[in-house]
Amino acid sequence: MFENLLLVHLQALTDLLLPTGRLYYWRTVSGVEVDFVLEWGRKLVAFETKLSRNPRYRDTKGLVKFLAEHPNCSAGILVHCGEEVLRFGERIVAVPWQLFAASPG
């Protein structure tokens, strides 16, 4: 259900982008995966969800692999249930899910 919550928010975001963005799922033959890849024009952002209050570096395995195979990807974002924004490398950041649910203004 947590993954579906992020999916709904990302679908709304892609519909608002001009040009419209696209969402994908990514998985290697060996089973490493990323929950969502947002493509907007030539830009990519990868998202991973973890139902954890304390994300760890090991939770970024799929993001690390995706970024290595797609060097043009802008960032990897690990969405979690905690309250802190954390950096896991140069292009990976962990953010609380509430940032996606917050209303602007």
C-alpha positions in Angstrom: 0.0 0.0 0.0 2.9 2.3 0.7 4.2 1.9 -2.8 0.7 2.6 -4.2 0.6 5.9 -2.2 3.7 7.1 -3.9 2.5 5.8 -7.2 -0.7 8.0 -7.0 1.4 11.1 -6.1 3.9 10.4 -8.9 1.0 9.9 -11.5 -0.5 13.2 -10.5 2.9 14.9 -10.8 3.6 13.4 -14.3 0.2 14.6 -15.5 1.1 18.1 -14.4 4.4 18.2 -16.1 4.8 19.8 -19.6 5.5 17.9 -21.6 3.7 15.1 -19.7 6.1 12.7 -17.9 6.1 8.9 -17.9 6.4 6.4 -15.1 8.3 3.1 -15.5 9.3 0.2 -13.4 12.9 -1.1 -13.7 14.4 -4.5 -12.9 17.6 -6.3 -13.9 17.8 -9.9 -14.9 19.4 -10.6 -11.5 16.4 -9.1 -9.7 17.7 -5.7 -8.7 14.9 -3.2 -9.0 13.7 0.3 -8.7 10.0 0.9 -7.9 9.5 3.9 -10.2 11.4 5.8 -12.9 10.1 9.2 -13.9 11.0 10.2 -17.4 10.5 13.8 -18.3 11.8 14.7 -21.7 15.4 13.5 -21.5 15.5 13.7 -17.7 15.2 10.6 -15.4 14.6 10.4 -11.7 14.5 7.0 -9.9 12.3 6.4 -6.8 12.5 3.6 -4.3 10.0 3.1 -1.4 10.9 1.6 1.9 8.4 1.1 4.7 11.0 2.1 7.3 11.5 4.9 9.7 15.3 4.5 9.6 16.5 4.1 6.0 20.0 2.6 5.6 22.5 2.6 2.8 21.6 -1.0 1.9 18.1 0.2 1.1 19.6 2.1 -1.9 20.9 -1.0 -3.7 18.5 -0.7 -6.6 19.1 3.1 -6.9 22.9 2.6 -6.9 22.6 0.0 -9.7 20.2 2.1 -11.7 22.4 5.3 -11.4 25.4 3.3 -12.5 23.6 2.0 -15.6 22.0 5.3 -16.4 24.6 8.0 -15.8 22.2 10.6 -17.3 19.7 10.1 -14.4 19.4 13.2 -12.3 18.9 11.6 -8.9 17.8 8.6 -6.9 15.2 9.3 -4.3 14.4 6.8 -1.4 11.0 7.6 0.0 10.6 6.4 3.6 8.3 6.7 6.7 10.8 8.5 8.9 11.1 12.3 9.4 14.6 13.1 8.3 16.1 14.0 4.9 19.3 12.0 4.5 22.0 11.8 1.8 23.3 8.5 0.6 25.9 9.5 -1.9 26.3 12.2 -4.5 23.0 11.6 -6.3 20.9 9.7 -3.7 18.7 11.3 -1.1 16.2 9.8 1.3 13.1 11.8 2.0 10.0 11.4 4.2 6.9 10.4 2.3 5.1 13.5 3.8 7.0 15.7 1.4 5.0 14.1 -1.4 1.7 14.5 0.5 2.2 18.1 1.6 0.0 20.7 0.0 1.7 23.7 -1.5 1.5 27.1 0.2 
